[in-house]
Amino acid sequence: MAKKPYACGVGPAFEVIGGKWKAVILWELQLRPLRFGELRRVVEGISEKMLVQQLRELEADELVSRKVFHEVPPRVEYAATRLGASLNAALAPLADWGERLLKRRAGRQAA
């Protein structure tokens, strides 16, 4: 696969977290590892198929780790890696900006 040319670091960053779900999934994994079912509950609106796909891509990009516990019943936990945690730190100001935008929009609708 040929590497895409980028004018700045925003391109490769958004290539890794682009789309509706990846940043949300990564954000939910910032505090502690979560099992698949827990992730499905906290990421509202995501289908099981999409969650599986997004987790695989995040794992391939080394942002999320998958740990399998060999027990009965089988248990799998997903956690943010160090690289994923550093991306979450970079996303925090963006999340703050989004919260301010939502409050601003709510204020305009109330007026």
C-alpha positions as CSV (number, residue, x, y, z in Angstrom):
1,M,0.0,0.0,0.0
2,A,1.4,3.4,-1.0
3,K,1.8,6.0,1.7
4,K,-0.4,9.0,1.3
5,P,1.3,12.4,1.3
6,Y,0.2,14.8,4.1
7,A,0.7,18.5,4.5
8,C,0.6,18.2,8.3
9,G,-0.1,15.8,11.1
10,V,-3.8,16.2,11.1
11,G,-4.2,13.9,8.1
12,P,-2.6,10.8,9.6
13,A,-4.3,11.5,12.9
14,F,-7.7,11.6,11.4
15,E,-6.9,8.6,9.2
16,V,-6.5,6.6,12.3
17,I,-9.5,7.9,14.3
18,G,-11.7,9.0,11.4
19,G,-15.4,8.1,11.4
20,K,-18.1,8.3,13.9
21,W,-17.0,5.6,16.4
22,K,-13.3,5.2,16.9
23,A,-12.6,8.3,19.0
24,V,-15.7,7.5,21.1
25,I,-14.5,3.9,21.7
26,L,-11.0,5.1,22.6
27,W,-12.4,7.7,24.9
28,E,-14.4,5.1,26.8
29,L,-11.3,3.0,27.3
30,Q,-9.3,5.8,28.9
31,L,-10.1,5.0,32.5
32,R,-10.1,1.2,32.6
33,P,-10.3,-1.9,30.4
34,L,-13.8,-2.9,29.3
35,R,-15.3,-6.1,28.0
36,F,-17.1,-6.1,24.7
37,G,-20.6,-6.0,26.3
38,E,-19.6,-3.1,28.5
39,L,-18.3,-1.2,25.5
40,R,-21.5,-1.9,23.6
41,R,-23.6,-0.4,26.4
42,V,-21.5,2.7,26.9
43,V,-21.1,3.5,23.2
44,E,-24.7,4.2,22.5
45,G,-26.1,3.5,19.0
46,I,-23.2,1.3,17.7
47,S,-24.1,-2.1,16.3
48,E,-22.3,-5.2,17.3
49,K,-20.8,-5.6,13.8
50,M,-19.5,-2.0,13.7
51,L,-18.0,-2.3,17.2
52,V,-16.2,-5.5,16.2
53,Q,-14.9,-3.8,13.0
54,Q,-13.8,-0.6,14.8
55,L,-12.1,-2.5,17.6
56,R,-10.1,-4.6,15.1
57,E,-9.0,-1.5,13.3
58,L,-8.0,0.3,16.5
59,E,-6.1,-2.9,17.5
60,A,-4.3,-3.0,14.1
61,D,-3.3,0.7,14.6
62,E,-2.0,-0.2,18.1
63,L,-4.3,2.2,19.9
64,V,-6.2,-0.6,21.7
65,S,-5.0,-3.9,23.1
66,R,-7.1,-7.1,23.3
67,K,-6.5,-9.4,26.2
68,V,-8.1,-12.9,26.2
69,F,-8.6,-14.7,29.5
70,H,-8.7,-18.4,29.1
71,E,-11.5,-19.2,31.5
72,V,-15.1,-20.5,31.2
73,P,-16.9,-18.6,29.9
74,P,-14.2,-16.9,27.9
75,R,-13.5,-13.3,28.7
76,V,-12.0,-10.6,26.5
77,E,-11.0,-7.1,27.7
78,Y,-10.1,-4.1,25.6
79,A,-7.8,-1.4,26.8
80,A,-6.2,1.8,25.5
81,T,-2.5,1.3,24.8
82,R,0.1,4.0,25.6
83,L,-0.3,5.2,22.1
84,G,-4.0,5.2,22.5
85,A,-3.7,7.1,25.8
86,S,-1.5,9.7,24.2
87,L,-4.2,10.2,21.5
88,N,-6.9,10.5,24.1
89,A,-4.8,13.3,25.7
90,A,-4.7,15.0,22.4
91,L,-8.4,14.6,21.9
92,A,-9.3,16.1,25.3
93,P,-9.1,19.7,24.1
94,L,-11.3,18.7,21.1
95,A,-13.8,17.1,23.5
96,D,-13.8,20.3,25.6
97,W,-14.4,22.4,22.5
98,G,-17.3,20.1,21.5
99,E,-18.9,20.5,24.9
100,R,-18.7,24.3,24.6
101,L,-20.3,24.1,21.2
102,L,-23.2,22.0,22.5
103,K,-23.8,24.5,25.3
104,R,-23.7,27.4,22.8
105,R,-26.2,25.7,20.5
106,A,-28.5,24.8,23.5
107,G,-28.3,28.5,24.6
108,R,-29.3,29.7,21.1
109,Q,-32.3,27.2,20.9
110,A,-33.5,28.3,24.4
111,A,-33.4,32.0,23.4
